[in-house]
Amino acid sequence: MPDDQREPFRKTMEARYAEDIDIYRLASELIVDNITPFESLRDELIARFSVFQAKEARFSECRNPIYPV
């Protein structure tokens, strides 16, 4: 994209995004759980992945398991 068209295109896309996305509504519906500033994004991801890594997945023991056919 030529440089003279890039800035108007970016502004148009930001305006469309602002119309379509209401971050507070998404947060109220638990689609977005946190807004992390860019400066602390790496630390946030490291903390979340460490929690996921330590999580143990356990499945219940079924007396009469049903297998897919």
Long-range contacts (C-beta under 8 A, 24 or more apart in sequence): none
